Amino acid sequence: MPDVGFQQSQNLSLQTTITPQMQQSLQILQAPTLELSQLVAQEMLENPVLEEDQEEPPAEDPLEVDDSNEIDEESEFEKEFAELADLEDDWREHLIQTRRTATGASDDEEKQAYLLESITAPETLQEHLMRQLGLSDASEEVRKATELLIGMVDDRGFLTARVEDISMVERLPIEPLEEAKELLQSFDPVGVGAEDLRECLLLQLERLGKVPSLESRIVSQHLDDLAKKRYPILSKKLSVTLEQIVKAADFIATLNPWPGNVFRPDYNSTVQPDVLVTRDEGEWVIRLNNEHVPQLRISNVYKDIMADGGSGDTRRYVREKIRNGKFLIRSIYQRQETIEKIAREIVRHQEAFLFEGPSALRPLNMATVADTIGVHETTVSRAVNGKYMLTPQGVFELKYFFTTGYETEDGESLSNTSVKNALLELVKNEPVGKAYSDSDLVEKLHEQGIPIARRTVAKYRKELHILPSNLRRKY
Protein backbone atom coordinates (compact mmCIF):
# COMPACT_ATOMS: atom_id res chain seq x y z
CA MET A 1 0.00 0.00 0.00
CA PRO A 2 1.60 3.28 -1.07
CA ASP A 3 2.35 5.89 1.49
CA VAL A 4 -0.06 8.74 1.58
CA GLY A 5 1.79 12.04 1.74
CA PHE A 6 0.31 15.05 3.44
CA GLN A 7 1.48 18.42 2.23
CA GLN A 8 0.92 21.69 3.95
CA SER A 9 1.09 24.99 2.19
CA GLN A 10 0.76 28.52 3.44
CA ASN A 11 -0.44 31.37 1.32
CA LEU A 12 0.32 34.91 2.32
CA SER A 13 -1.89 37.65 0.99
CA LEU A 14 -2.04 41.35 1.65
CA GLN A 15 -5.49 42.83 1.84
CA THR A 16 -6.41 46.45 2.23
CA THR A 17 -9.24 46.95 4.66
CA ILE A 18 -11.50 49.88 3.80
CA THR A 19 -12.98 51.34 6.95
CA PRO A 20 -16.55 52.69 7.02
CA GLN A 21 -15.14 56.22 7.18
CA MET A 22 -12.99 55.62 4.09
CA GLN A 23 -16.03 54.25 2.27
CA GLN A 24 -17.99 57.34 3.25
CA SER A 25 -15.19 59.61 2.05
CA LEU A 26 -15.06 57.85 -1.34
CA GLN A 27 -18.84 58.03 -1.62
CA ILE A 28 -18.79 61.77 -0.95
CA LEU A 29 -16.00 62.29 -3.50
CA GLN A 30 -17.91 60.41 -6.20
CA ALA A 31 -21.37 61.83 -5.50
CA PRO A 32 -22.78 64.52 -7.84
CA THR A 33 -23.93 67.70 -6.09
CA LEU A 34 -27.61 66.81 -5.73
CA GLU A 35 -26.78 63.30 -4.56
CA LEU A 36 -24.34 64.76 -2.04
CA SER A 37 -27.17 66.80 -0.52
CA GLN A 38 -29.18 63.61 -0.05
CA LEU A 39 -26.22 61.79 1.54
CA VAL A 40 -25.63 64.61 3.99
CA ALA A 41 -29.34 64.83 4.84
CA GLN A 42 -29.30 61.12 5.70
CA GLU A 43 -26.14 61.55 7.80
CA MET A 44 -27.74 64.43 9.71
CA LEU A 45 -30.67 62.16 10.59
CA GLU A 46 -28.26 59.58 12.01
CA ASN A 47 -25.86 61.99 13.71
CA PRO A 48 -27.59 64.43 16.13
CA VAL A 49 -24.49 66.60 16.66
CA LEU A 50 -24.58 67.82 13.03
CA GLU A 51 -26.59 70.84 11.99
CA GLU A 52 -26.69 73.10 8.97
CA ASP A 53 -25.11 76.50 9.54
CA GLN A 54 -27.36 79.25 8.12
CA GLU A 55 -25.54 82.14 9.79
CA GLU A 56 -22.41 84.14 9.12
CA PRO A 57 -19.41 82.75 11.03
CA PRO A 58 -18.59 84.63 14.24
CA ALA A 59 -15.36 86.63 14.54
CA GLU A 60 -14.11 84.07 17.02
CA ASP A 61 -15.26 80.50 17.44
CA PRO A 62 -17.16 80.17 20.75
CA LEU A 63 -15.81 76.69 21.38
CA GLU A 64 -13.83 76.60 24.60
CA VAL A 65 -13.55 73.19 26.22
CA ASP A 66 -11.93 72.85 29.61
CA ASP A 67 -10.89 69.22 29.92
CA SER A 68 -7.82 69.75 32.12
CA ASN A 69 -8.99 67.15 34.63
CA GLU A 70 -9.60 64.45 32.04
CA ILE A 71 -7.24 61.62 31.08
CA ASP A 72 -4.82 61.74 28.12
CA GLU A 73 -7.54 60.53 25.79
CA GLU A 74 -9.58 63.60 26.69
CA SER A 75 -6.58 65.85 25.94
CA GLU A 76 -6.20 64.20 22.57
CA PHE A 77 -9.87 64.75 21.85
CA GLU A 78 -9.60 68.41 22.89
CA LYS A 79 -6.87 68.82 20.29
CA GLU A 80 -9.16 67.24 17.67
CA PHE A 81 -11.92 69.57 18.81
CA ALA A 82 -9.71 72.60 18.24
CA GLU A 83 -8.85 71.31 14.76
CA LEU A 84 -12.55 70.92 14.09
CA ALA A 85 -13.16 74.54 15.06
CA ASP A 86 -10.49 75.67 12.57
CA LEU A 87 -11.97 73.45 9.89
CA GLU A 88 -15.46 74.83 10.48
CA ASP A 89 -14.14 78.39 10.15
CA ASP A 90 -12.28 77.59 6.91
CA TRP A 91 -15.28 75.84 5.41
CA ARG A 92 -17.78 78.55 6.33
CA GLU A 93 -15.49 81.31 5.11
CA HIS A 94 -15.01 79.45 1.82
CA LEU A 95 -18.77 79.19 1.25
CA ILE A 96 -19.41 82.79 2.26
CA GLN A 97 -16.77 84.04 -0.18
CA THR A 98 -18.43 81.98 -2.90
CA ARG A 99 -21.81 83.49 -2.11
CA ARG A 100 -20.37 87.01 -2.04
CA THR A 101 -18.90 86.41 -5.49
CA ALA A 102 -22.28 85.22 -6.72
CA THR A 103 -24.00 88.28 -5.20
CA GLY A 104 -21.81 90.62 -7.21
CA ALA A 105 -22.36 88.71 -10.44
CA SER A 106 -23.54 90.25 -13.70
CA ASP A 107 -27.09 89.97 -15.04
CA ASP A 108 -26.05 87.00 -17.18
CA GLU A 109 -24.67 85.20 -14.15
CA GLU A 110 -27.86 85.93 -12.20
CA LYS A 111 -29.89 84.39 -15.01
CA GLN A 112 -27.50 81.42 -14.88
CA ALA A 113 -28.08 81.07 -11.16
CA TYR A 114 -31.85 81.21 -11.68
CA LEU A 115 -31.67 78.38 -14.21
CA LEU A 116 -29.51 76.31 -11.89
CA GLU A 117 -32.03 76.71 -9.09
CA SER A 118 -35.07 75.95 -11.27
CA ILE A 119 -34.67 72.20 -11.14
CA THR A 120 -37.79 70.07 -11.02
CA ALA A 121 -38.29 66.33 -11.24
CA PRO A 122 -39.19 65.43 -14.84
CA GLU A 123 -42.62 63.94 -15.51
CA THR A 124 -42.62 60.30 -16.61
CA LEU A 125 -44.39 59.12 -19.76
CA GLN A 126 -46.92 57.12 -17.72
CA GLU A 127 -47.69 60.15 -15.52
CA HIS A 128 -48.14 62.27 -18.63
CA LEU A 129 -50.55 59.76 -20.16
CA MET A 130 -52.51 59.25 -16.92
CA ARG A 131 -52.96 63.00 -16.58
CA GLN A 132 -54.51 63.13 -20.07
CA LEU A 133 -56.71 60.13 -19.26
CA GLY A 134 -58.01 62.03 -16.23
CA LEU A 135 -59.24 64.80 -18.57
CA SER A 136 -61.08 62.42 -20.91
CA ASP A 137 -64.79 61.60 -20.73
CA ALA A 138 -64.34 57.87 -21.41
CA SER A 139 -66.58 55.32 -19.74
CA GLU A 140 -65.38 53.54 -16.63
CA GLU A 141 -64.79 50.31 -18.58
CA VAL A 142 -62.70 52.04 -21.26
CA ARG A 143 -60.87 54.08 -18.61
CA LYS A 144 -59.76 50.92 -16.78
CA ALA A 145 -58.73 49.32 -20.06
CA THR A 146 -56.71 52.43 -20.96
CA GLU A 147 -54.96 52.35 -17.58
CA LEU A 148 -54.00 48.76 -18.34
CA LEU A 149 -52.56 49.74 -21.73
CA ILE A 150 -50.67 52.70 -20.27
CA GLY A 151 -48.97 50.27 -17.92
CA MET A 152 -47.86 48.29 -20.99
CA VAL A 153 -46.29 51.27 -22.81
CA ASP A 154 -42.48 51.04 -22.88
CA ASP A 155 -39.91 53.85 -22.78
CA ARG A 156 -40.13 54.29 -26.56
CA GLY A 157 -43.89 54.87 -26.36
CA PHE A 158 -44.82 51.52 -27.92
CA LEU A 159 -47.24 48.94 -26.56
CA THR A 160 -45.35 45.85 -25.45
CA ALA A 161 -48.15 43.50 -26.56
CA ARG A 162 -50.87 43.43 -29.19
CA VAL A 163 -54.44 44.15 -28.11
CA GLU A 164 -55.55 40.65 -29.17
CA ASP A 165 -52.89 39.05 -26.97
CA ILE A 166 -53.77 41.30 -24.02
CA SER A 167 -57.42 40.30 -24.41
CA MET A 168 -56.53 36.60 -24.24
CA VAL A 169 -54.06 36.87 -21.34
CA GLU A 170 -56.17 39.22 -19.22
CA ARG A 171 -59.44 37.52 -20.23
CA LEU A 172 -61.01 40.83 -21.19
CA PRO A 173 -63.42 41.58 -24.05
CA ILE A 174 -61.66 42.95 -27.12
CA GLU A 175 -64.06 45.88 -27.76
CA PRO A 176 -63.15 48.09 -24.73
CA LEU A 177 -59.45 47.34 -25.30
CA GLU A 178 -59.69 48.52 -28.91
CA GLU A 179 -61.50 51.67 -27.75
CA ALA A 180 -58.83 52.17 -25.10
CA LYS A 181 -56.08 51.82 -27.69
CA GLU A 182 -57.79 54.40 -29.92
CA LEU A 183 -58.10 56.77 -26.95
CA LEU A 184 -54.46 56.22 -25.95
CA GLN A 185 -53.29 56.94 -29.50
CA SER A 186 -55.12 60.29 -29.39
CA PHE A 187 -52.89 61.41 -26.53
CA ASP A 188 -49.66 63.38 -26.65
CA PRO A 189 -46.88 62.65 -27.69
CA VAL A 190 -48.17 61.89 -31.16
CA GLY A 191 -47.54 58.26 -32.08
CA VAL A 192 -47.76 56.90 -28.55
CA GLY A 193 -49.57 53.57 -28.08
CA ALA A 194 -48.49 52.12 -31.44
CA GLU A 195 -47.68 48.43 -31.68
CA ASP A 196 -44.75 48.91 -34.09
CA LEU A 197 -42.80 51.56 -35.97
CA ARG A 198 -45.06 51.45 -39.03
CA GLU A 199 -48.17 52.19 -36.97
CA CYS A 200 -46.31 54.88 -34.99
CA LEU A 201 -45.32 56.78 -38.15
CA LEU A 202 -48.77 56.41 -39.68
CA LEU A 203 -50.36 57.89 -36.55
CA GLN A 204 -48.13 60.94 -36.89
CA LEU A 205 -48.87 61.29 -40.61
CA GLU A 206 -52.60 61.04 -39.87
CA ARG A 207 -52.36 63.78 -37.22
CA LEU A 208 -50.58 65.96 -39.81
CA GLY A 209 -53.27 65.36 -42.45
CA LYS A 210 -50.92 63.25 -44.57
CA VAL A 211 -53.22 60.21 -44.94
CA PRO A 212 -53.65 59.28 -47.73
CA SER A 213 -50.44 60.56 -49.27
CA LEU A 214 -47.24 59.37 -50.90
CA GLU A 215 -45.60 59.41 -47.46
CA SER A 216 -48.28 57.14 -45.97
CA ARG A 217 -48.02 54.73 -48.93
CA ILE A 218 -44.25 54.46 -48.44
CA VAL A 219 -44.59 53.89 -44.69
CA SER A 220 -47.44 51.37 -44.89
CA GLN A 221 -46.17 49.33 -47.85
CA HIS A 222 -42.45 49.95 -48.40
CA LEU A 223 -40.85 50.76 -45.06
CA ASP A 224 -37.99 48.30 -45.64
CA ASP A 225 -37.06 49.92 -48.96
CA LEU A 226 -37.19 53.33 -47.28
CA ALA A 227 -34.87 52.22 -44.46
CA LYS A 228 -32.31 50.96 -46.99
CA LYS A 229 -32.66 54.08 -49.14
CA ARG A 230 -33.72 52.17 -52.23
CA TYR A 231 -35.12 55.33 -53.73
CA PRO A 232 -34.86 54.33 -57.42
CA ILE A 233 -36.72 51.08 -56.64
CA LEU A 234 -39.40 53.02 -54.74
CA SER A 235 -39.74 55.39 -57.69
CA LYS A 236 -40.52 52.47 -60.00
CA LYS A 237 -42.84 50.67 -57.55
CA LEU A 238 -44.93 53.76 -56.84
CA SER A 239 -44.71 55.23 -60.37
CA VAL A 240 -43.47 58.61 -59.21
CA THR A 241 -40.30 60.59 -59.88
CA LEU A 242 -37.13 60.13 -57.87
CA GLU A 243 -37.45 63.76 -56.76
CA GLN A 244 -40.88 63.03 -55.26
CA ILE A 245 -39.50 60.00 -53.40
CA VAL A 246 -36.61 62.03 -51.98
CA LYS A 247 -38.98 64.79 -50.87
CA ALA A 248 -41.32 62.28 -49.20
CA ALA A 249 -38.40 60.49 -47.50
CA ASP A 250 -37.11 63.80 -46.16
CA PHE A 251 -40.55 64.54 -44.68
CA ILE A 252 -40.81 61.08 -43.08
CA ALA A 253 -37.36 61.65 -41.54
CA THR A 254 -38.81 64.57 -39.55
CA LEU A 255 -41.21 62.21 -37.72
CA ASN A 256 -40.33 60.79 -34.31
CA PRO A 257 -39.73 57.00 -34.44
CA TRP A 258 -39.68 56.77 -30.61
CA PRO A 259 -42.18 59.34 -29.26
CA GLY A 260 -41.68 58.26 -25.63
CA ASN A 261 -37.96 59.06 -25.68
CA VAL A 262 -38.47 62.65 -24.55
CA PHE A 263 -39.70 61.34 -21.19
CA ARG A 264 -36.75 59.04 -20.55
CA PRO A 265 -34.73 60.08 -17.45
CA ASP A 266 -31.42 60.03 -19.36
CA TYR A 267 -32.96 62.14 -22.13
CA ASN A 268 -34.82 64.77 -20.13
CA SER A 269 -32.81 65.03 -16.92
CA THR A 270 -31.55 68.39 -15.72
CA VAL A 271 -27.83 68.58 -15.07
CA GLN A 272 -26.56 70.43 -12.00
CA PRO A 273 -23.13 71.87 -12.90
CA ASP A 274 -20.53 71.52 -10.14
CA VAL A 275 -18.14 74.06 -11.67
CA LEU A 276 -18.88 77.41 -13.33
CA VAL A 277 -16.28 78.84 -15.73
CA THR A 278 -16.62 82.45 -16.90
CA ARG A 279 -14.40 85.08 -18.52
CA ASP A 280 -13.76 88.28 -16.56
CA GLU A 281 -11.36 91.04 -17.63
CA GLY A 282 -9.28 88.68 -19.75
CA GLU A 283 -8.99 85.98 -17.08
CA TRP A 284 -10.79 82.69 -16.62
CA VAL A 285 -12.75 82.59 -13.36
CA ILE A 286 -13.44 79.15 -11.87
CA ARG A 287 -16.16 78.96 -9.21
CA LEU A 288 -17.59 75.93 -7.50
CA ASN A 289 -21.37 75.76 -7.45
CA ASN A 290 -21.79 75.54 -3.66
CA GLU A 291 -25.46 76.54 -3.62
CA HIS A 292 -26.52 72.94 -3.02
CA VAL A 293 -23.53 71.87 -0.92
CA PRO A 294 -24.60 71.75 2.75
CA GLN A 295 -22.70 74.01 5.14
CA LEU A 296 -22.35 71.92 8.27
CA ARG A 297 -21.18 72.55 11.81
CA ILE A 298 -21.20 70.78 15.16
CA SER A 299 -24.18 71.84 17.26
CA ASN A 300 -23.31 74.17 20.15
CA VAL A 301 -25.55 72.06 22.38
CA TYR A 302 -23.17 69.13 22.11
CA LYS A 303 -20.12 71.36 22.41
CA ASP A 304 -21.57 72.55 25.73
CA ILE A 305 -22.10 68.95 26.85
CA MET A 306 -18.41 68.24 26.28
CA ALA A 307 -17.39 71.48 27.98
CA ASP A 308 -19.61 71.02 31.04
CA GLY A 309 -18.72 67.46 31.81
CA GLY A 310 -21.47 64.90 32.19
CA SER A 311 -21.48 61.14 32.63
CA GLY A 312 -18.82 58.99 31.06
CA ASP A 313 -21.27 57.19 28.77
CA THR A 314 -22.71 60.47 27.53
CA ARG A 315 -19.29 61.93 26.84
CA ARG A 316 -18.17 58.80 24.99
CA TYR A 317 -21.33 58.84 22.85
CA VAL A 318 -20.99 62.56 22.05
CA ARG A 319 -17.24 62.18 21.40
CA GLU A 320 -17.88 59.44 18.82
CA LYS A 321 -20.61 61.42 17.07
CA ILE A 322 -18.47 64.57 16.97
CA ARG A 323 -15.56 62.63 15.50
CA ASN A 324 -17.87 61.23 12.81
CA GLY A 325 -19.23 64.70 12.13
CA LYS A 326 -15.73 66.12 11.92
CA PHE A 327 -14.76 63.46 9.39
CA LEU A 328 -17.85 64.25 7.28
CA ILE A 329 -17.12 67.98 7.25
CA ARG A 330 -13.50 67.34 6.32
CA SER A 331 -14.53 64.92 3.53
CA ILE A 332 -16.86 67.51 1.98
CA TYR A 333 -14.18 70.17 2.22
CA GLN A 334 -11.61 67.88 0.56
CA ARG A 335 -14.13 66.92 -2.13
CA GLN A 336 -14.67 70.54 -3.11
CA GLU A 337 -10.96 71.29 -2.96
CA THR A 338 -10.14 68.33 -5.22
CA ILE A 339 -12.85 69.20 -7.77
CA GLU A 340 -11.62 72.81 -7.89
CA LYS A 341 -8.00 71.75 -8.46
CA ILE A 342 -9.03 69.40 -11.26
CA ALA A 343 -11.21 72.10 -12.84
CA ARG A 344 -8.33 74.57 -12.81
CA GLU A 345 -6.08 72.06 -14.57
CA ILE A 346 -8.76 71.36 -17.16
CA VAL A 347 -9.22 75.07 -17.85
CA ARG A 348 -5.46 75.58 -18.07
CA HIS A 349 -5.00 72.68 -20.47
CA GLN A 350 -8.17 73.15 -22.54
CA GLU A 351 -8.22 76.95 -22.87
CA ALA A 352 -8.49 76.70 -26.66
CA PHE A 353 -11.69 74.66 -26.23
CA LEU A 354 -13.23 77.45 -24.12
CA PHE A 355 -12.66 79.87 -27.00
CA GLU A 356 -13.27 77.68 -30.06
CA GLY A 357 -15.33 74.66 -28.98
CA PRO A 358 -14.90 70.87 -29.33
CA SER A 359 -12.74 71.10 -32.45
CA ALA A 360 -9.96 72.64 -30.31
CA LEU A 361 -10.03 69.96 -27.60
CA ARG A 362 -6.52 68.68 -26.82
CA PRO A 363 -5.49 65.21 -25.60
CA LEU A 364 -5.47 64.99 -21.81
CA ASN A 365 -5.27 62.01 -19.46
CA MET A 366 -6.13 61.68 -15.79
CA ALA A 367 -2.61 60.60 -14.82
CA THR A 368 -1.24 63.98 -15.97
CA VAL A 369 -3.75 65.91 -13.86
CA ALA A 370 -3.23 63.57 -10.89
CA ASP A 371 0.54 64.18 -10.96
CA THR A 372 0.04 67.95 -11.18
CA ILE A 373 -2.33 68.26 -8.22
CA GLY A 374 -0.60 65.57 -6.14
CA VAL A 375 -3.25 62.84 -5.90
CA HIS A 376 -3.67 59.31 -7.21
CA GLU A 377 -5.15 58.80 -10.68
CA THR A 378 -8.10 56.89 -9.18
CA THR A 379 -8.91 59.97 -7.06
CA VAL A 380 -9.23 62.05 -10.23
CA SER A 381 -11.39 59.35 -11.80
CA ARG A 382 -13.74 59.32 -8.80
CA ALA A 383 -13.82 63.11 -8.49
CA VAL A 384 -14.91 63.70 -12.12
CA ASN A 385 -17.53 60.95 -12.01
CA GLY A 386 -20.95 62.49 -12.67
CA LYS A 387 -19.65 66.07 -12.29
CA TYR A 388 -20.35 68.79 -14.85
CA MET A 389 -18.77 72.08 -15.86
CA LEU A 390 -20.68 75.07 -17.21
CA THR A 391 -18.48 76.76 -19.85
CA PRO A 392 -18.98 79.42 -22.55
CA GLN A 393 -19.38 76.46 -24.95
CA GLY A 394 -22.14 74.81 -22.89
CA VAL A 395 -22.38 72.23 -20.10
CA PHE A 396 -19.96 69.29 -20.33
CA GLU A 397 -19.21 66.36 -18.06
CA LEU A 398 -15.71 66.66 -16.61
CA LYS A 399 -14.88 63.29 -18.15
CA TYR A 400 -15.42 64.88 -21.57
CA PHE A 401 -12.18 66.83 -21.26
CA PHE A 402 -10.08 63.68 -20.76
CA THR A 403 -9.44 62.16 -24.16
CA THR A 404 -6.73 60.37 -26.07
CA GLY A 405 -5.53 61.81 -29.35
CA TYR A 406 -3.20 61.99 -32.30
CA GLU A 407 -0.23 64.02 -33.36
CA THR A 408 -0.76 65.60 -36.77
CA GLU A 409 1.93 65.75 -39.47
CA ASP A 410 2.66 69.29 -38.27
CA GLY A 411 3.35 68.00 -34.75
CA GLU A 412 0.13 69.44 -33.31
CA SER A 413 -1.74 67.46 -30.66
CA LEU A 414 -5.32 66.62 -31.62
CA SER A 415 -7.87 64.84 -29.43
CA ASN A 416 -9.98 61.97 -30.73
CA THR A 417 -13.03 64.20 -30.15
CA SER A 418 -11.58 66.68 -32.64
CA VAL A 419 -10.95 63.84 -35.09
CA LYS A 420 -14.58 62.73 -34.71
CA ASN A 421 -15.72 66.29 -35.42
CA ALA A 422 -13.56 66.37 -38.55
CA LEU A 423 -15.08 63.04 -39.62
CA LEU A 424 -18.58 64.37 -39.00
CA GLU A 425 -17.91 67.48 -41.08
CA LEU A 426 -16.70 65.36 -43.99
CA VAL A 427 -19.88 63.29 -43.94
CA LYS A 428 -22.09 66.39 -43.62
CA ASN A 429 -20.48 67.92 -46.71
CA GLU A 430 -20.52 64.84 -48.94
CA PRO A 431 -21.34 65.64 -52.58
CA VAL A 432 -24.84 64.85 -53.81
CA GLY A 433 -25.02 61.41 -55.36
CA LYS A 434 -21.87 60.17 -53.65
CA ALA A 435 -21.15 59.02 -50.10
CA TYR A 436 -17.57 58.63 -48.91
CA SER A 437 -16.54 55.08 -48.08
CA ASP A 438 -14.41 54.47 -44.99
CA SER A 439 -11.34 54.34 -47.27
CA ASP A 440 -12.33 57.70 -48.77
CA LEU A 441 -12.69 59.17 -45.28
CA VAL A 442 -9.24 57.89 -44.30
CA GLU A 443 -7.78 59.58 -47.38
CA LYS A 444 -9.62 62.85 -46.68
CA LEU A 445 -8.41 62.88 -43.06
CA HIS A 446 -4.85 62.17 -44.18
CA GLU A 447 -5.12 65.23 -46.44
CA GLN A 448 -5.91 67.23 -43.27
CA GLY A 449 -2.75 65.86 -41.66
CA ILE A 450 -4.56 63.37 -39.43
CA PRO A 451 -2.97 59.89 -39.53
CA ILE A 452 -5.73 57.39 -38.87
CA ALA A 453 -6.43 53.76 -39.70
CA ARG A 454 -9.50 52.57 -41.61
CA ARG A 455 -10.70 50.42 -38.71
CA THR A 456 -10.54 53.49 -36.44
CA VAL A 457 -12.65 55.47 -38.91
CA ALA A 458 -15.19 52.63 -38.93
CA LYS A 459 -15.19 52.60 -35.13
CA TYR A 460 -15.68 56.39 -34.85
CA ARG A 461 -18.39 56.31 -37.53
CA LYS A 462 -20.39 53.77 -35.50
CA GLU A 463 -19.90 55.78 -32.29
CA LEU A 464 -21.26 58.85 -34.10
CA HIS A 465 -24.22 56.79 -35.42
CA ILE A 466 -23.22 57.49 -39.03
CA LEU A 467 -24.66 54.97 -41.46
CA PRO A 468 -22.45 53.06 -43.95
CA SER A 469 -21.90 54.81 -47.27
CA ASN A 470 -24.45 52.68 -49.13
CA LEU A 471 -27.19 53.84 -46.71
CA ARG A 472 -26.43 57.55 -46.68
CA ARG A 473 -26.18 58.28 -50.38
CA LYS A 474 -27.88 61.57 -51.25
CA TYR A 475 -30.18 61.68 -54.29
C-alpha positions, 0 to 999 in steps of 0.5 A: 500500500503506497504511502499517503503524503500530506502536504501543507502549504501557506499562502500569504496575501495582503489585503487592504481593509476599507474602513466605514469612514474611508467608504464614506469619504469615497462616496462623498468624493464620487457623489454629484452635487444633488446626490451629495445633498441627499447623503448629507441629509441622511447623515444628519438624521443619524448623527444628532451633533450635526446641523446646517449652519445658516448664519455668518461665522462669528469673529471668534469660534465660541468653542472653549472646552476645559478638559484639564482634569480628564485623562490623556484621551480627553486631551487628545480629543480636545486637540481634535476639537480645536482642529474641528473649530479651525476646519469649520471656520475655513469651510464657512469662510469658503462658502461665504466668499463663494456666495459674495462672489455670486452676489456681485455677479452680472445679469447673465450670471444671475440668469444662470443662477436662476436656471440652476435653481429651477430644477424640477423632477421630470414627468414620466411618460406614464404620468403624462398619459394618466394626466390626459386620461383624467381629462377624458370623458371615457366610460369607466370600462374604457378608462380601466382598459386604458390604464392597463394599456398605459402600464404596458407602454415602454420607454419608446412609447410603444405597446409591449403586446398586441391588443388581441394578446392582451385580451386573451391573457387578461381575459377581457373583451376585445371591444373596450381594449380597442376603444382604449387603444384608440383613446391612448393613441389620441394622446400626446406625444403623437404616435404613442400607443403604437404596436410597431414603428409602421403604426407609430409613423402612420399615426403621426402622418394622420395627425398631420393630415398626410393620410392618404399621401405618398408618405403614408403609402411608403410607410405602410407598404415599403418601409424596408425599402425606405430604411435601406434608401432604395429610392430608385426602386421606390420610384418604379414601384410607386410610379413617381419621380425620384425627386418626389420619393426624396422629398417624401423620404425627407418629410418622413425623416422629420417624424419621431420613431420613438415618441416616448424618448423625450420622457426618458430620465437620461434624455430629459434630466436636468444637469446640475453643474458643479463648476462654473467657468466664466471670462472676466477682464481677460482671465478665466474665473473658476467657481464651484457651485456651492449653492446645493452643498450643505454648510455643516457645523457641530451643534453648540448644544453638544459642544456645551455637553463636552465642555460642562462634563457629564457622565462617562457614557454620555461623553463617549457617545458625544465624542464618537458622534463629533468625530464622525461629524468632523470626518464628514465635514472634512470629507466635503471640504476635501471633495470641493478642494479636489474638484476645484483643483481638477477644474483649474487644470482642465481650464489651463489645459483646454483653454483653446476649447473654451474659445473655439469649442470641441474642435480645439479639444486637446489630448489629456489624461487623468494621470497627468492631472493627478501628478500635477495636483498631487493625488492618485489617478483613481482619485481624479477618476472618482472626483470627475464621475458624474460632475459637470462644468458650465463653460462658454461652450455649454455644459460638459461632463468633466470626463469629456475633457479627458481624451486620447488623441493623435499628433498631426503631421505638423506635430500638433496634438489633436484629441480623438473628439476633434478627429470625430468632429472632422469626420462628422464634417466630412460626412455632412459635406458629402457631394450629392449622389456620392457618399464617402466610403471608410477608405475615402474618409481615411484619405480625406483625413490624411489630407488634413494631416490626421494619420488614422487607420481605416478600422478606427474610422469605422469605429468612430463612424459607428460611435457617431451613429453614421450609417455606412456609405451605401445607406447615406447616399444623397439623391 
